[in-house]
Amino acid sequence: MDTKTVLITGATSGIGKATAYRLALSKMQLIICGRRTEELEKIREDLSKLTAVTSLCFDVSDNNQVVKSIESIPEDFKQIGILINNAGNAHGLDKIQDGDIEDWDKMIDSNVKGLLYVTKAVIGRMIEKSSGHIINIGSLAGREVYEKGNVYSASKHAVNAISKGMRIDLNKHNIKVSEINPGLVETEFSKVRFKGDPKASTVYEGYKALEAEDIAEIIEFVISRPHHVNIADLLVLPQDQATSSIINKK
């Protein structure tokens, strides 16, 4: 198991939180990042019983916050060996003609620009050391487009393209780039997308969705491969899901 320092964005809930706990059990040193100060502190205190951990509270979509936060990392944590770009969101379920520009901005700023900002802030030290691993959390929506998924799908298609571009550009620097693309995972994701509408809970009814812990286990597997092995691209779906819109609900 790689014992390098791991930075995880979006670590206060869902896949990011599950991954932090999974890696803490493996005694990996963690930098957990998120926007919710109280929740971040609770998780940091809990994880500190298992491993060395520090936390950063910032919004990935604000580059000034990103840069200042990364610069403030304690000296013992500065040599980040693994970056997990997990932070992201989906807002709204509108057809393109009815789209809310504020929703569009939030998705693009977080899912695309935020991923780039954090990577840019972290990658310098990886290049200096000629070693590192970047894991970008994409989505099935980055492989296909479905009704009312227009801009969210576009943002995740961008993650796919950026991951491929990173892999090319960083190849000579011995930095691995992996992309993990989940289908339906039961987290707070739908609550955000539905903006508090009770219908959010129906998204996961009638079948068994993936759980955040399923993806965390996969992330641990990906980063624990031997130096010469890079799992570059991985798509994982619940058994009952065939595509974004074809789900075998009972």
N, C-alpha and C positions, 0 to 999 in steps of 0.2 A: 504494500500500500504506500502510495506517495504521501509523504508527511509535510509537504510544502504548505505554506500559508494559502488559504482559500478565501477569496472575496466573493460574497454572494449578494447580488442586488435583489430587492423585493423579498427580503427575508422575514417579513413580519406575518406572512400568511401563505397558505397554499403550498406550492411546490418549493418555493424558496425556504420557507420555515421547515418543511419536512426534510429538505436536503441538509439544512444546518444541523438538525438533530441527528440525522443519519451519520454525517461526517464527524460530528462531535463524539459519537460512540466509538468511532475509529481513531479518536485522539488526534484528529487533524486540527491545526491551529486556524481559527476562523476570524474573519472580518465580516460581520453581518450588517447589511445596509437596508434602510427603509425610511419612510416618511413619517411614520407614527411613533413619536418619541416614547410614549409610555409603554406601548407594546414592545418596542425594540429593547427597552431597558429590562422589561420582564424576561424576555427571551435571553438576553445577555446574562442576566443573573442566573437563570436556570442552566444555561449551557456552561457557565463558568465552573459548575460542579463536575463537569466532564472533561473539559479541555481549556486551553488558553483561548480567550475570545475577547475581541473588542468590537465596538459598534460605531457606526457612522449614520447620522440622521441627515438625509438630503434628498432632493428631488432629482432623479436622473435627467429630467427634461430641461434642467437649468444648468448650463455648462459652468457658470461661475461657482455654483454650489458644488458641482462635481469636482472641479479642480481644487477648490479650497479644502474640501473634505479629504480627498486623496492625499493632499499635501500634509494634512494634520495627522495622518496615521502614525501611531507610536513606532519608534525605531525598531523595536523587536518584531513588528509586523510588516515592515515596509517591503520586504522582498516577497512579493506576491507571486506564487508559482502557478496558481490556478484561478482563473476568473470565470465565474458563472453569471452570465448576463441573463437573468431571469425576470427582472422587472418589466412590466408591460401591462396593457389593459385593453379592454374593448368597451366602447361606449355607444349605446344606441343600436337599434335594429330598424333602420330606415332604408327605403329604396333610395337610390342615388339622387333622384329628383326631389326627395323630401329631406335630404341629409342636413344635419345640424353642423355648421362649420366649426363650432366649438368642439363638438365630438370628434370631428376629423382631426383638428389640431391636437387634441389630447392623445389620440392614438398614434399619430405620426411622430409627435414630439417625444413620447415615451418609448414606443416600440422600435422606432428607427433611430431618431436622433439621440435618444438617451443611451441606447446600446453603443452608438458610435462615440459619444462623449466619454463614457466610462472606459471603454476600450482604449481610447486615445490617452486618457489620463494614467492608465495602468501599464500600457504596453512598453513604454520606454525602458523600464528596468528589466523586463523580459528579454528585450532585444540586447541590452547590455550584457546580460548573463548568457545569452544564446540558449534559452531554455524557457519553457512555459506551456500552458494549455489553456485555451479559451473555449468555453462551452456556451453556445448561444441556444436559448430555448425558443424554438420556432413553434410551428403548429401545423396540423393537417391543413389549416386554412392557407398555408403558404404553398400548398401543392394543388389546390383547386379553389374554385370560387362558387359560392352559393347565394341564393336569394337573400338580399338585405345584409350581405356580408362584405359588400364592395370595398370600403376603405380599410376595414380590419384585415381582410384578405390581402389587400395591396401592401399593407404594412408588414405582414408576415412573408409575403413573396419577397419583399425587400430584405428581410432577415436572411432568407435563403440565398439571395444574390450576394449580400454582404459577407456571409459565411464562406461562400465559394471564393470571393475576392480575397478575403483574409488569408485563406489557405494558400492561395497562390503567392501573395505578397510576402507572407511570413515563412514560406517554405525554407528559404535559405538561412533563416534565423533559428531553425530547429524548434519552432513553436507549433504545437498541434492546434488544430481548430476543429471542433466537433459541433454538429447541430443536432439537437434532439427535438423531435416534432410529435407532440402528443395529440391524440384525438380528444374526445370528451373526458375531462377530468373533473370530478366533483369537488369544487373549491368555492371561494367567494366570487369567482369570475362572473358567473351569471347574475349574481346580485348587483354587481357593478354595471354590467351591460344592460340589465333591465331597469336600472335606476330605482331600485327598491320595490318594483312591481312584484306582487306575490306570485305572478306567473313564473318567476325565475325558478322556483322550486320544481316546476313541472318538467324542466329540461332534463332532469335526471330520473324521472319516473318511468317504470315499466321495463327497466333493464339495469344491468350493473355497469356503472361507469368506472373508469380508472380512478384511483385514489392518488393523492399527492405523494404518498409513500411509495407507490409503484414507480413513479418517475424518479424519486429520490434514490431508490435502489438502482435504477438504471444509470443515473449520474455517477453513483459510487463505482459501479462496474466500469463505466467508460474511463474514469480517471485512474483506475487501478490497473489498467492494461500495461504490459511491458513497454519499455521506452520505444521499441520499434513498431508498436501497434497503435494506430489511430482509428477509432471508430468515427469516421468522418460525418456520417449522415444516417440518422436512425428515425424511423417512423413507427410509432406504437399506438395501437387502437384498442378499445375495449372489444371483446369478442363479438359483441352484438352490433358493432358499428362497421359498416362497409365503406361509406363515404360520409361527407359532412351532413348529408340529408337522408341517407338510407340507414336506419337504425331498427333493429329487430326488437321492437317493444312488445312485451307480453300483455 
